[in-house]
Amino acid sequence: MAAYETEDGEPRYGKRLSPEELAAYLREQGIEPPADAEPVRPAGTSAAGSPGAVNSTWRRSHGAPGGVQHAARSSGTEGGPERPRPHRWRVFGVGLVLMLVVAPLLLAVGVMAVVDGSLSRGAPLGEDGRVYLSAGTTAGLYGTSATATSGCSVSDPDGAAVGLDTPEPGVPYATFKADAGGVYRVSCPAGTTGLVVGPTMNLDRVPVSALLVLGAGAAGVAGLVVTVVGAVRARR
C-alpha cells in the first residue's frame, strides 16, 4: 500500500474525483477545452497515439501559437521568397510612356505646326532636282545643313528662272511660287540630293514649335532616367 493512500484505497490527502467531476473542475479552471470540443488526450499523444500532437480544435478556438504560425505561412510572411508586387513596375511604365509616346508626339506636333501640315507631303529631290508642282503652289525648299540651299536656283517648265526667297539668312530654307503647273528644276552648287520640296513654313509659329521641340527633348531625357530608375527598383 502506497503511503499516500489509506487502507480503503482512498487518497490520504484530498478526494479522488470521478472522470466527470475531473472534467468539470478542469473546465472551471480554464485548463480543458469546452465540453463540445474534442476530448482531452494525454499530453504528448494524439488520437492515433503519435507523440507531439495537440488538440487542433482547442488550439484554433483559443488562438494557440499553431494557428498564428499557420496564418503567417499562408500570408507569405514566413518561409519562401516574397512575391514581387505589380506596382513596382509602375515607375518603369511611366518612363517608357514619356520616352516612347510623349516625346515623339511633342516633336511631331511642333514640326507640323510650323510647316502647316505633315512633312510627308514633301517631295525629296534626287540628283536631277526635278519636282512636279501644281499652278499657284507656293513651295518651300528644305535642306539638312546651313548651306544646303545657299546659291540654289529654280527654273519653271519653260526653263525660265523663278525667284527664290530666303526668309531667314543662314537657315536651310527658301520659298518659291509655281505660277504654272508642270515640272520644276532645282539647281544647287552642292547638289540637290537630300533636299526636299514641301509645304512652306509658318514663321509666326516658330517660337511655339521651338518650345514643343525642346519639350520633346526634355520628355525623352526624363523618360530615359525614369525608365532606368524604375527598372532598378523593380528588380530589388
C-alpha positions as MATLAB code, in Angstrom:
seq = 'MAAYETEDGEPRYGKRLSPEELAAYLREQGIEPPADAEPVRPAGTSAAGSPGAVNSTWRRSHGAPGGVQHAARSSGTEGGPERPRPHRWRVFGVGLVLMLVVAPLLLAVGVMAVVDGSLSRGAPLGEDGRVYLSAGTTAGLYGTSATATSGCSVSDPDGAAVGLDTPEPGVPYATFKADAGGVYRVSCPAGTTGLVVGPTMNLDRVPVSALLVLGAGAAGVAGLVVTVVGAVRARR';
ca = [
       0.000    0.000    0.000;
       1.388    3.415   -1.001;
       1.992    5.943    1.748;
      -0.371    8.442    0.092;
      -3.392    6.060    0.219;
      -5.481    4.773    3.097;
      -6.295    1.139    3.803;
      -9.508    1.577    1.748;
      -7.571    2.725   -1.337;
      -8.693    6.340   -0.964;
      -6.169    9.175   -1.222;
      -4.741   10.129    2.176;
      -4.846   13.822    1.224;
      -7.781   15.254   -0.748;
     -10.564   13.425   -2.524;
     -10.463   11.153   -5.542;
     -12.625   12.618   -8.353;
     -14.592   10.714  -10.903;
     -13.841   11.385  -14.607;
     -16.950   13.590  -14.833;
     -16.001   15.629  -11.771;
     -12.413   15.991  -13.013;
     -13.614   17.261  -16.397;
     -15.949   19.787  -14.732;
     -13.137   21.036  -12.490;
     -10.747   21.453  -15.411;
     -13.330   23.415  -17.349;
     -13.878   25.753  -14.400;
     -10.137   26.424  -14.237;
      -9.892   27.051  -17.973;
      -7.477   24.177  -18.429;
      -9.637   21.882  -20.522;
     -11.445   22.839  -23.777;
     -15.228   23.267  -23.689;
     -17.455   20.239  -23.494;
     -18.396   20.443  -27.215;
     -14.712   20.262  -28.256;
     -12.784   17.070  -28.880;
     -11.969   15.006  -25.772;
      -8.795   15.863  -23.900;
      -5.988   13.438  -24.628;
      -2.884   12.835  -22.580;
      -0.150   15.377  -23.205;
       2.256   14.346  -25.948;
      -0.146   11.926  -27.742;
      -2.746   12.177  -30.450;
      -5.801   10.156  -31.412;
      -3.556    7.785  -33.341;
      -1.135    7.547  -30.432;
       1.639    9.568  -32.093;
       3.540   11.853  -29.714;
       3.636   15.595  -30.180;
       0.050   16.064  -31.478;
      -2.222   18.674  -29.876;
      -5.962   19.130  -29.894;
      -6.336   21.267  -33.034;
      -9.952   22.241  -32.238;
      -8.993   23.689  -28.865;
      -5.898   25.395  -30.378;
      -7.976   27.188  -33.014;
     -10.678   28.277  -30.534;
      -8.094   29.640  -28.057;
      -5.742   31.271  -30.590;
      -2.821   28.951  -29.868;
       0.554   29.645  -31.452;
      -0.029   26.906  -34.047;
      -2.862   28.913  -35.620;
      -0.690   32.025  -35.722;
       2.119   30.159  -37.435;
      -0.309   28.697  -39.976;
      -1.676   32.164  -40.775;
       1.835   33.529  -41.142;
       2.786   30.792  -43.559;
      -0.390   31.237  -45.598;
       0.170   35.010  -45.864;
       3.688   34.551  -47.148;
       5.456   36.272  -44.245;
       7.201   33.087  -43.128;
       9.179   30.850  -45.433;
       9.770   31.283  -49.163;
      10.613   34.429  -51.148;
       8.214   37.348  -51.204;
       6.229   37.636  -54.415;
       7.045   40.747  -56.481;
       4.351   43.396  -56.255;
       2.956   44.556  -59.620;
       3.039   48.250  -58.642;
       6.841   48.131  -58.578;
       6.790   48.343  -62.374;
       4.635   51.477  -62.482;
       7.624   53.831  -62.470;
       9.203   51.807  -65.285;
       5.984   52.066  -67.306;
       5.763   55.838  -66.770;
       9.321   56.216  -68.076;
       8.518   54.233  -71.217;
       5.431   56.364  -71.883;
       7.443   59.586  -71.542;
      10.241   58.332  -73.764;
       8.291   56.462  -76.456;
       4.963   58.310  -76.580;
       5.126   61.837  -75.166;
       8.479   62.857  -76.681;
       7.699   61.738  -80.278;
       4.219   63.265  -80.046;
       5.557   66.684  -78.987;
       8.159   66.576  -81.745;
       5.578   65.720  -84.401;
       3.190   68.449  -83.230;
       6.000   71.015  -83.228;
       7.062   70.165  -86.777;
       3.507   70.022  -88.120;
       2.642   73.365  -86.531;
       5.461   75.203  -88.270;
       5.006   73.625  -91.735;
       1.179   73.764  -91.770;
       0.884   70.031  -92.113;
       2.862   66.836  -92.385;
       6.291   66.697  -93.992;
       5.124   63.570  -95.789;
       3.594   65.946  -98.329;
       7.109   66.961  -99.331;
       8.918   65.522 -102.337;
      12.597   64.561 -101.922;
      14.777   65.784 -104.761;
      17.165   63.440 -106.480;
      20.317   64.245 -108.391;
      18.310   65.791 -111.277;
      16.476   68.172 -108.893;
      13.137   67.807 -110.677;
       9.751   68.077 -108.960;
       6.176   68.443 -110.217;
       4.128   71.353 -108.827;
       0.556   72.485 -109.440;
      -0.194   76.000 -110.651;
      -0.354   78.605 -107.900;
       1.568   76.491 -105.392;
       3.959   78.195 -103.005;
       6.637   75.635 -102.138;
       9.393   75.505  -99.559;
      12.872   74.188 -100.236;
      14.416   72.439  -97.216;
      17.954   71.222  -96.595;
      19.796   69.401  -93.809;
      22.751   71.782  -93.433;
      23.084   75.540  -93.029;
      24.423   75.985  -96.590;
      22.244   73.354  -98.290;
      20.029   75.934 -100.021;
      22.691   78.612 -100.425;
      23.146   79.669 -104.071;
      20.293   77.486 -105.341;
      18.153   78.461 -108.336;
      14.802   77.263 -109.688;
      13.524   77.134 -113.282;
       9.909   76.633 -114.408;
       8.694   74.115 -117.034;
       9.631   76.562 -119.801;
      13.173   76.964 -118.431;
      12.598   80.494 -117.129;
      14.142   81.422 -113.798;
      11.867   81.545 -110.784;
      12.560   83.868 -107.887;
      13.846   82.109 -104.760;
      13.216   83.869 -101.443;
      15.274   83.173  -98.287;
      13.209   84.385  -95.275;
      15.967   83.856  -92.691;
      19.669   84.140  -93.614;
      21.741   81.169  -92.527;
      18.683   78.885  -92.340;
      18.481   75.968  -94.852;
      15.073   77.072  -96.074;
      13.818   79.049  -99.065;
      10.495   79.544 -100.855;
       9.334   79.989 -104.435;
       5.977   80.149 -106.222;
       4.888   77.977 -109.137;
       2.761   80.181 -111.413;
       2.192   77.364 -113.909;
       1.734   73.684 -113.386;
       4.485   71.345 -114.503;
       7.938   70.043 -113.716;
      10.286   72.494 -111.989;
      14.047   72.030 -111.759;
      16.145   72.990 -108.721;
      19.907   73.528 -109.095;
      22.334   73.974 -106.171;
      26.155   74.288 -106.032;
      26.308   71.392 -103.515;
      23.793   69.285 -105.463;
      20.131   68.578 -104.752;
      20.437   65.126 -103.169;
      18.860   65.307  -99.709;
      16.818   68.444 -100.418;
      13.040   68.378 -100.025;
      10.350   70.495 -101.674;
       7.263   70.706  -99.471;
       4.787   72.967  -97.659;
       6.073   76.376  -96.606;
       6.925   77.182  -93.015;
       4.694   79.390  -90.880;
       7.375   81.584  -89.337;
       4.924   83.061  -86.823;
       4.716   79.637  -85.178;
       8.454   79.074  -84.953;
       8.697   80.100  -81.246;
       5.875   77.735  -80.294;
       7.371   74.987  -82.420;
      10.778   75.516  -80.799;
       9.226   75.135  -77.338;
       7.496   71.943  -78.394;
      10.731   70.531  -79.795;
      12.596   71.434  -76.587;
       9.788   69.835  -74.586;
      10.117   66.694  -76.682;
      13.829   66.527  -75.892;
      13.228   67.080  -72.170;
      10.494   64.429  -72.103;
      12.791   61.962  -73.838;
      15.631   62.521  -71.346;
      13.269   62.396  -68.363;
      11.682   59.231  -69.708;
      15.071   57.570  -70.052;
      16.017   58.434  -66.462;
      12.661   57.326  -65.036;
      12.825   54.076  -67.013;
      16.270   53.217  -65.637;
      15.266   54.094  -62.059;
      12.037   52.094  -62.342;
      13.848   49.055  -63.685;
      16.383   49.166  -60.828;
      13.690   49.489  -58.152;
      11.530   46.758  -59.646;
      14.398   44.235  -59.519;
      15.185   44.788  -55.841;
];
